[in-house]
Amino acid sequence: MEYQLTKEVCKTSEVILEGTKEVPVDLDLTLPDYCPDIEKLLKCRLSPSVTSKSISGDMLEIEGNMLISLYYLDSRKQAVRSCEHSAPFSCSFTVRHGADDALAMIRLRIDYLNCRALSPRRVDIHGAFSVVADVIAASDQEYYSAIQGDDIQQKKAMLTVSRLCAASQQQFSITEVLDIGQGKGFPESILRSELAVSCGSVKALTDKLMVSGEASLRILYVTDIESGAQDVMTFNIPFSQVLDAKGISDTTTNEVTVEVMNYDTALKSEYEENSTLVTLDARLCATVTATEDAPVELVVDAYSTDYELETENKQYKFTRLRGLLNEEFSVKSEVNTGDCGISRVIDLWCDSVSSLWSVDNDVLTVRGKATCCILALDREGVPYYVERPIDFTAEPEAAGMISNPSVKTEVRPTGLSFRITGENSLEIKLDMRLTGSVSEQITVKGIVGARCNDDRCRLKDKTAALTLYYAEKGESLWDIACAYCTSAEAIRLENEMTEDLIPADGMILIPM
């Protein structure tokens, strides 16, 4: 005989793809005619970006562009020059099952990049970067909350889990005309640019989310083509965007990330002489997931008081969001800039950040390394370039600590400052922001099927209404009741007990 089970559903998010694909970079670059000859290579930089991503059926398609920037000293050793080359790339992933409303999060990770000058006008470049794709989709997690049958005794687990209320992804643009101003020299070309975004306030409306943040554009530009004189300018651009997210409300916990997909900067001086204007055209992507705590009651054990019962079990995995991370911290480091000395810093930036998390003694610790790039003048006034790693440690406040945590973190630089402390030394202060979430992973075994054979009755003593039983401290009422074909509740009431475990050695009465 099959017993009927009561089915329930909890909406959760399911990872349907975790994939990585390598994109090779092989280039024999010849300098354009307008670029001066190479005396010494300083830095070769690879900057891939995503122009489009889409999921159709069971395929994730990604299109992008890789920009290779070459920084070098010209033949007079007086100025830093640059040359850029861009090329498209594409890759695809097969997702586990088609989901038109799935969300794709794409990260581009530089694996390695090597370059060498073959001649004053030719450079051989080899490297690779990885496209890291994570795709999540809404999923209905089925579980069973009860078994129907008068002879069935069942043990239930009460859990609090995170129910997915909304998940959406939306792209939007920032287009700005920015003014360097008259006091810093007229820009003639851009050597390097960097755009970073940070999410500020998040306000929930019905089925919508108002997100405010700031985009920070930093450019290193040339003010005199002949001498190669440079200057640096940073623009902070506020933005706000209304995101559609059906299911959002003032009771949901809303996790928002805003990423730069791609951007382009240009100088108005290329068309208007003595212009100090810079144009920015950026494409951003905002990802929103909203959850709320929800109760889940499921059957984890059962027996029949009349028949031998066979059960089918399943291992359930639930997640409960315990808190969002959003903290700022700073780290200072004294670095050696080399034996050539340092007279002036031309530009300073952070090229990559890596981090790992751990939980020890209920303390969440994030450790990582940031690569600081230093473009400077030596004691003779000749430009040179060095990279130095800076280690950092952060201990963000996490919500309570939990037995089986899952932590998602991202660390981004928000500011860099420096102080020349010696002929060959530099003190760097790195401001950083740590964002992410702390979740609890809940694993429990539940019953998904129950059946019995009517011919296999359980042996019960029907000669007495009560049985005297010597119980040991710590024994489970559930186990005792199962052995005697009764219920734990009946034993509890007969002995005026409130606990599920025997409090002390002694005799108890078992109703039959």
C-alpha positions as CSV (number, residue, x, y, z in Angstrom):
1,M,0.0,0.0,0.0
2,E,1.3,3.4,-1.0
3,Y,0.7,6.3,1.4
4,Q,-0.1,9.7,0.1
5,L,2.3,12.5,0.9
6,T,1.5,16.3,1.0
7,K,3.7,18.1,-1.4
8,E,4.9,21.7,-0.8
9,V,7.0,24.0,-3.0
10,C,9.6,26.6,-2.0
11,K,11.1,28.8,-4.8
12,T,14.8,29.0,-4.7
13,S,17.7,29.9,-7.0
14,E,19.6,27.1,-8.7
15,V,23.0,27.3,-10.3
16,I,22.6,25.8,-13.8
17,L,26.1,26.7,-15.1
18,E,29.5,27.2,-13.6
19,G,31.9,27.3,-16.5
20,T,35.3,28.7,-17.6
21,K,36.7,29.1,-21.1
22,E,40.1,30.3,-22.1
23,V,40.5,32.9,-24.9
24,P,44.0,32.9,-26.3
25,V,45.8,36.2,-27.3
26,D,48.4,36.0,-30.0
27,L,49.4,39.2,-31.8
28,D,52.3,40.4,-33.9
29,L,51.8,44.2,-33.5
30,T,53.4,46.7,-35.8
31,L,53.3,50.3,-34.6
32,P,51.2,52.7,-36.7
33,D,53.1,55.4,-38.6
34,Y,52.2,58.1,-36.1
35,C,53.8,56.3,-33.2
36,P,57.5,56.9,-32.4
37,D,59.9,54.0,-32.2
38,I,60.2,51.9,-29.1
39,E,63.3,52.3,-27.0
40,K,62.0,50.2,-24.0
41,L,58.8,48.4,-23.2
42,L,57.2,49.5,-20.0
43,K,53.9,47.7,-19.7
44,C,51.6,45.6,-21.9
45,R,48.0,45.6,-20.6
46,L,45.1,43.4,-21.7
47,S,41.6,44.8,-21.0
48,P,38.8,42.5,-22.2
49,S,35.2,43.6,-21.9
50,V,31.7,42.1,-22.7
51,T,29.6,43.8,-25.3
52,S,26.6,41.4,-25.2
53,K,25.5,38.3,-23.4
54,S,22.3,36.3,-24.1
55,I,20.7,33.0,-23.2
56,S,18.7,31.2,-25.9
57,G,17.5,27.7,-25.3
58,D,20.4,25.8,-23.7
59,M,23.2,28.1,-25.0
60,L,24.8,31.1,-23.4
61,E,26.4,33.4,-26.0
62,I,29.0,36.0,-25.1
63,E,30.4,38.6,-27.4
64,G,33.2,41.0,-26.4
65,N,36.2,43.0,-27.2
66,M,39.8,42.7,-26.1
67,L,41.9,45.9,-25.9
68,I,45.7,45.6,-25.8
69,S,47.5,48.7,-24.6
70,L,51.2,49.0,-25.1
71,Y,53.2,51.5,-23.0
72,Y,56.8,52.2,-23.9
73,L,59.6,54.8,-23.9
74,D,60.3,56.5,-27.1
75,S,63.7,56.6,-28.7
76,R,64.6,59.8,-26.8
77,K,63.8,58.1,-23.4
78,Q,61.9,61.2,-22.5
79,A,58.2,60.3,-22.7
80,V,55.8,57.5,-22.2
81,R,54.0,56.6,-25.4
82,S,51.1,54.3,-26.0
83,C,49.7,52.2,-28.8
84,E,46.4,50.3,-28.7
85,H,45.0,47.4,-30.6
86,S,41.5,46.0,-30.3
87,A,39.9,42.8,-31.5
88,P,36.6,41.0,-31.0
89,F,36.1,37.7,-29.3
90,S,33.2,35.4,-28.7
91,C,32.5,32.2,-26.8
92,S,29.5,30.0,-25.8
93,F,28.5,27.7,-23.0
94,T,25.9,25.0,-22.8
95,V,23.7,25.4,-19.8
96,R,22.2,22.4,-18.0
97,H,18.7,23.2,-19.1
98,G,17.1,26.0,-21.0
99,A,15.9,29.0,-18.9
100,D,15.0,32.2,-20.7
101,D,14.7,34.1,-17.4
102,A,18.1,32.9,-16.1
103,L,20.7,35.4,-15.0
104,A,24.2,35.2,-16.4
105,M,27.1,36.7,-14.4
106,I,30.3,37.1,-16.4
107,R,33.8,37.7,-15.1
108,L,36.9,38.2,-17.3
109,R,40.1,37.0,-15.6
110,I,43.6,37.7,-17.0
111,D,45.6,34.5,-16.9
112,Y,48.9,35.7,-18.3
113,L,50.4,38.2,-20.8
114,N,53.9,38.3,-22.2
115,C,55.4,40.7,-24.7
116,R,58.8,41.4,-26.3
117,A,60.0,43.9,-28.8
118,L,61.2,42.3,-32.0
119,S,62.3,45.6,-33.4
120,P,61.7,49.3,-32.7
121,R,58.4,49.0,-34.5
122,R,57.3,45.4,-33.9
123,V,56.1,43.7,-30.7
124,D,55.2,40.0,-30.2
125,I,52.4,39.5,-27.7
126,H,51.1,36.2,-26.3
127,G,48.7,35.6,-23.4
128,A,45.3,34.4,-22.5
129,F,42.3,35.4,-20.4
130,S,39.4,33.3,-19.1
131,V,35.7,33.9,-19.4
132,V,34.1,32.8,-16.1
133,A,30.3,32.3,-16.4
134,D,27.8,31.7,-13.6
135,V,24.2,31.2,-14.5
136,I,21.4,31.0,-12.0
137,A,17.7,30.4,-12.6
138,A,14.6,30.2,-10.4
139,S,13.8,26.7,-9.3
140,D,10.8,25.1,-7.4
141,Q,12.2,23.0,-4.6
142,E,9.6,20.3,-3.8
143,Y,9.4,18.7,-0.4
144,Y,6.8,16.7,1.6
145,S,5.3,18.1,4.8
146,A,3.0,15.2,5.9
147,I,2.2,11.5,5.3
148,Q,-1.5,10.7,5.2
149,G,-2.6,7.7,7.4
150,D,-4.1,7.1,10.8
151,D,-1.4,4.5,11.6
152,I,1.5,6.8,10.6
153,Q,3.7,8.5,13.2
154,Q,5.9,11.2,11.7
155,K,8.8,13.3,12.8
156,K,9.1,16.7,11.3
157,A,11.8,19.3,10.9
158,M,11.0,23.0,11.1
159,L,13.5,25.1,9.0
160,T,13.8,28.7,8.2
161,V,15.1,29.1,4.6
162,S,15.5,31.9,2.1
163,R,12.7,32.0,-0.5
164,L,13.5,33.6,-3.8
165,C,11.1,36.5,-4.4
166,A,12.7,38.2,-7.4
167,A,15.7,37.9,-9.7
168,S,16.4,40.2,-12.6
169,Q,19.2,41.7,-14.7
170,Q,19.1,45.0,-16.5
171,Q,21.6,47.0,-18.6
172,F,21.7,50.8,-18.7
173,S,24.1,53.5,-20.0
174,I,26.0,56.4,-18.6
175,T,26.8,59.1,-21.2
176,E,28.6,62.2,-19.9
177,V,30.7,65.1,-21.2
178,L,33.3,65.9,-18.6
179,D,35.5,69.0,-18.3
180,I,39.1,68.7,-17.2
181,G,39.2,72.4,-16.7
182,Q,41.6,75.1,-17.8
183,G,44.2,74.8,-15.0
184,K,45.6,71.4,-16.0
185,G,46.7,71.8,-19.6
186,F,44.9,70.8,-22.8
187,P,44.6,67.0,-23.3
188,E,46.0,65.8,-26.6
189,S,45.7,62.0,-26.1
190,I,44.7,59.5,-23.5
191,L,47.4,57.1,-22.3
192,R,45.3,55.1,-19.9
193,S,41.7,55.1,-18.5
194,E,39.9,53.2,-15.9
195,L,36.3,53.1,-14.9
196,A,35.0,51.7,-11.6
197,V,31.4,51.7,-10.2
198,S,30.1,51.4,-6.7
199,C,26.5,50.8,-5.5
200,G,25.3,53.2,-2.8
201,S,21.7,53.4,-1.6
202,V,19.0,50.8,-2.5
203,K,15.4,51.7,-2.1
204,A,12.6,49.1,-2.6
205,L,9.4,50.0,-4.3
206,T,6.6,47.7,-5.4
207,D,8.2,45.4,-8.1
208,K,10.9,48.0,-8.6
209,L,14.2,49.0,-7.0
210,M,15.8,52.4,-7.0
211,V,19.6,52.1,-7.1
212,S,22.0,55.0,-6.6
213,G,25.7,54.8,-7.0
214,E,28.8,56.4,-8.4
215,A,31.1,55.8,-11.4
216,S,34.7,56.9,-11.0
217,L,36.6,57.6,-14.2
218,R,40.4,58.1,-14.0
219,I,42.4,59.1,-17.0
220,L,46.2,59.6,-17.6
221,Y,46.5,61.9,-20.6
222,V,49.2,63.7,-22.6
223,T,49.3,67.5,-22.5
224,D,52.2,67.9,-25.0
225,I,52.7,65.3,-27.8
226,E,56.3,66.5,-28.4
227,S,57.6,66.3,-24.8
228,G,55.2,63.6,-23.7
229,A,54.2,65.6,-20.6
230,Q,51.3,63.9,-18.7
231,D,48.6,64.7,-16.2
232,V,46.0,62.8,-14.3
233,M,42.3,63.5,-13.7
234,T,39.6,61.7,-11.8
235,F,35.9,62.3,-12.4
236,N,33.2,61.1,-9.9
237,I,29.9,60.7,-11.7
238,P,26.7,59.9,-9.6
239,F,24.0,57.8,-11.2
240,S,20.6,56.5,-10.3
241,Q,18.5,53.8,-12.0
242,V,15.1,52.3,-11.5
243,L,15.3,48.5,-11.9
244,D,12.3,46.3,-12.7
245,A,12.2,43.3,-10.4
246,K,8.7,41.7,-10.0
247,G,8.4,40.4,-6.4
248,I,10.4,43.1,-4.7
249,S,8.8,44.6,-1.6
250,D,9.8,46.4,1.6
251,T,10.1,43.1,3.4
252,T,12.6,41.4,1.0
253,T,16.4,41.4,1.4
254,N,17.8,42.8,-1.8
255,E,21.3,42.0,-3.1
256,V,22.4,44.3,-5.9
257,T,25.6,44.3,-7.9
258,V,26.5,46.8,-10.7
259,E,29.2,45.8,-13.1
260,V,30.9,47.7,-16.0
261,M,30.4,45.8,-19.2
262,N,32.3,48.1,-21.5
263,Y,33.1,51.8,-21.9
264,D,34.7,54.2,-24.2
265,T,36.4,57.6,-23.6
266,A,37.4,60.2,-26.1
267,L,38.8,63.7,-26.2
268,K,36.9,66.6,-27.8
269,S,40.3,68.1,-28.6
270,E,40.6,65.6,-31.4
271,Y,38.0,67.6,-33.2
272,E,38.1,71.0,-31.4
273,E,41.5,72.7,-30.8
274,N,42.3,73.5,-27.1
275,S,39.2,71.7,-25.8
276,T,39.3,70.4,-22.3
277,L,36.3,68.1,-22.7
278,V,36.2,64.3,-22.3
279,T,33.3,62.1,-23.3
280,L,32.3,58.9,-21.5
281,D,30.0,56.3,-22.9
282,A,29.6,53.4,-20.5
283,R,27.4,50.3,-20.5
284,L,26.6,48.9,-17.0
285,C,24.7,45.8,-15.9
286,A,22.8,45.6,-12.6
287,T,21.9,42.2,-11.1
288,V,19.2,42.0,-8.4
289,T,18.2,39.0,-6.3
290,A,15.6,39.4,-3.5
291,T,14.8,36.9,-0.8
292,E,12.9,36.6,2.4
293,D,12.8,34.1,5.3
294,A,10.2,31.4,4.9
295,P,9.2,28.5,7.1
296,V,9.7,25.0,5.7
297,E,8.2,21.9,7.5
298,L,9.2,18.5,6.1
299,V,8.9,14.9,7.2
300,V,12.3,13.5,8.2
301,D,11.3,10.2,9.8
302,A,8.2,8.0,10.1
303,Y,6.9,4.6,11.2
304,S,3.6,2.8,11.2
305,T,2.0,1.5,14.4
306,D,0.4,-1.3,12.5
307,Y,2.7,-2.4,9.6
308,E,6.3,-2.6,8.7
309,L,7.0,0.6,6.8
310,E,9.4,1.2,3.9
311,T,10.4,4.8,3.2
312,E,12.3,6.5,0.4
313,N,14.5,9.4,1.4
314,K,16.2,12.3,-0.3
315,Q,18.9,14.7,0.8
316,Y,17.6,18.3,0.7
317,K,19.8,21.4,0.4
318,F,18.4,24.7,1.4
319,T,20.0,28.1,1.8
320,R,19.3,30.9,4.3
321,L,20.7,34.3,3.7
322,R,22.1,35.6,7.0
323,G,23.5,39.0,6.0
324,L,24.9,41.3,3.3
325,L,28.4,42.6,3.4
326,N,29.3,46.2,2.6
327,E,32.3,47.5,4.4
328,E,35.2,49.8,3.6
329,F,38.7,49.4,4.9
330,S,42.2,50.7,4.2
331,V,45.7,49.2,4.1
332,K,49.1,50.9,4.1
333,S,52.2,49.3,2.7
334,E,55.8,50.5,2.2
335,V,57.1,49.3,-1.2
336,N,60.6,49.4,-2.8
337,T,60.5,51.0,-6.2
338,G,63.9,49.7,-7.4
339,D,67.5,50.9,-7.5
340,C,66.9,53.6,-10.1
341,G,65.4,55.9,-7.5
342,I,62.1,57.7,-7.6
343,S,61.7,61.5,-8.2
344,R,58.0,61.7,-9.1
345,V,55.0,59.4,-9.5
346,I,53.3,59.8,-12.9
347,D,50.4,57.5,-12.2
348,L,49.4,54.8,-9.7
349,W,46.6,52.3,-10.1
350,C,45.5,48.8,-9.0
351,D,45.5,46.2,-11.8
352,S,44.1,43.2,-10.1
353,V,42.7,42.0,-6.7
354,S,42.4,38.4,-5.5
355,S,40.9,37.3,-2.2
356,L,39.9,34.2,-0.2
357,W,37.7,33.9,2.9
358,S,37.9,31.6,5.9
359,V,36.0,31.2,9.2
360,D,38.0,30.5,12.3
361,N,36.5,30.6,15.9
362,D,33.3,32.2,14.5
363,V,35.3,35.1,12.9
364,L,35.0,35.7,9.2
365,T,38.4,36.7,7.7
366,V,39.0,37.8,4.1
367,R,42.6,37.8,3.0
368,G,43.9,38.8,-0.4
369,K,46.5,40.5,-2.6
370,A,46.3,43.6,-4.7
371,T,48.7,44.4,-7.5
372,C,49.7,48.1,-7.5
373,C,51.1,49.5,-10.8
374,I,53.5,52.4,-10.5
375,L,54.5,54.6,-13.4
376,A,57.2,57.0,-12.2
377,L,60.3,59.1,-13.0
378,D,63.7,57.9,-11.8
379,R,66.3,60.2,-10.3
380,E,67.4,61.1,-13.8
381,G,63.8,62.0,-14.8
382,V,63.4,59.0,-17.1
383,P,60.0,57.2,-16.9
384,Y,59.9,53.6,-15.6
385,Y,57.3,51.1,-14.5
386,V,57.1,48.6,-11.7
387,E,54.5,46.4,-10.1
388,R,54.3,45.6,-6.4
389,P,51.9,43.3,-4.5
390,I,50.1,44.6,-1.4
391,D,48.6,42.0,1.1
392,F,45.4,42.9,2.9
393,T,43.2,41.3,5.6
394,A,39.7,42.3,6.6
395,E,37.3,41.0,9.2
396,P,33.9,42.1,8.2
397,E,31.0,41.8,10.7
398,A,28.9,38.8,9.8
399,A,25.5,37.9,11.1
400,G,26.0,35.6,14.1
401,M,28.3,32.8,13.0
402,I,26.7,29.8,11.6
403,S,27.6,26.1,11.5
404,N,27.9,25.7,7.8
405,P,28.6,29.1,6.2
406,S,28.8,30.0,2.6
407,V,30.4,33.4,1.9
408,K,30.5,35.3,-1.3
409,T,32.9,38.2,-1.3
410,E,34.3,40.7,-3.7
411,V,37.0,43.3,-2.9
412,R,37.5,46.4,-5.1
413,P,39.8,49.3,-4.8
414,T,38.1,52.6,-4.2
415,G,41.1,54.9,-3.9
416,L,44.9,55.1,-4.0
417,S,47.2,57.6,-2.4
418,F,51.0,57.7,-2.0
419,R,53.8,59.4,-0.3
420,I,57.5,59.2,-1.4
421,T,59.3,58.2,1.8
422,G,62.8,57.7,0.4
423,E,65.0,57.6,-2.6
424,N,63.7,54.1,-3.5
425,S,60.6,53.8,-1.4
426,L,57.0,54.7,-1.6
427,E,54.2,54.4,1.0
428,I,50.9,53.4,-0.6
429,K,47.5,53.7,1.0
430,L,44.9,51.5,-0.6
431,D,41.2,52.2,0.2
432,M,39.0,49.2,-0.5
433,R,35.4,48.1,-0.4
434,L,34.3,44.6,0.5
435,T,30.9,43.5,-0.6
436,G,29.1,40.2,-0.7
437,S,26.8,38.0,1.4
438,V,26.9,35.4,4.2
439,S,24.5,32.4,3.8
440,E,23.9,29.3,5.8
441,Q,23.8,26.0,4.0
442,I,21.1,23.7,5.4
443,T,21.3,20.0,4.6
444,V,18.6,17.6,5.8
445,K,17.3,14.2,4.8
446,G,13.6,14.0,4.2
447,I,11.0,11.4,3.2
448,V,9.8,11.4,-0.4
449,G,7.9,8.1,-0.4
450,A,6.3,5.6,2.0
451,R,4.7,2.2,1.5
452,C,3.8,-0.9,3.5
453,N,2.8,-4.5,3.0
454,D,-0.5,-5.2,4.5
455,D,0.6,-8.8,5.2
456,R,3.5,-7.7,7.4
457,C,1.8,-6.5,10.6
458,R,3.9,-5.3,13.5
459,L,3.9,-7.4,16.7
460,K,2.2,-5.6,19.5
461,D,1.4,-6.6,23.1
462,K,-2.3,-6.2,23.4
463,T,-2.7,-7.9,26.7
464,A,-2.1,-4.8,28.8
465,A,-3.0,-1.1,28.5
466,L,0.3,0.0,30.0
467,T,3.8,-1.3,29.9
468,L,6.5,-0.4,32.5
469,Y,9.8,0.5,30.9
470,Y,13.2,1.3,32.4
471,A,14.5,4.3,30.5
472,E,18.1,5.6,30.5
473,K,18.9,9.3,30.5
474,G,19.2,10.7,27.0
475,E,17.0,8.1,25.3
476,S,14.7,9.4,22.6
477,L,10.9,9.2,23.2
478,W,10.6,8.8,19.4
479,D,12.8,5.6,19.4
480,I,10.9,4.2,22.4
481,A,7.5,4.9,20.9
482,C,8.6,3.3,17.6
483,A,9.8,0.1,19.4
484,Y,6.4,-0.2,21.3
485,C,4.1,0.7,18.3
486,T,2.7,3.8,20.0
487,S,3.3,7.6,19.7
488,A,5.9,9.8,21.4
489,E,3.1,12.2,22.3
490,A,1.2,9.5,24.1
491,I,4.2,8.6,26.2
492,R,4.8,12.3,27.0
493,L,1.2,12.8,28.2
494,E,1.2,9.6,30.2
495,N,4.3,10.6,32.1
496,E,3.7,14.4,32.2
497,M,6.9,15.1,30.3
498,T,7.7,18.1,28.1
499,E,11.1,17.1,26.6
500,D,11.8,14.7,23.7
501,L,14.7,13.1,25.6
502,I,14.5,11.1,28.9
503,P,15.8,13.6,31.6
504,A,17.1,10.9,34.0
505,D,17.3,7.2,34.5
506,G,14.1,5.7,35.8
507,M,10.8,3.9,35.0
508,I,8.2,5.3,32.6
509,L,4.8,4.1,31.6
510,I,4.2,3.3,27.9
511,P,0.5,3.3,26.8
512,M,-0.3,0.4,24.5
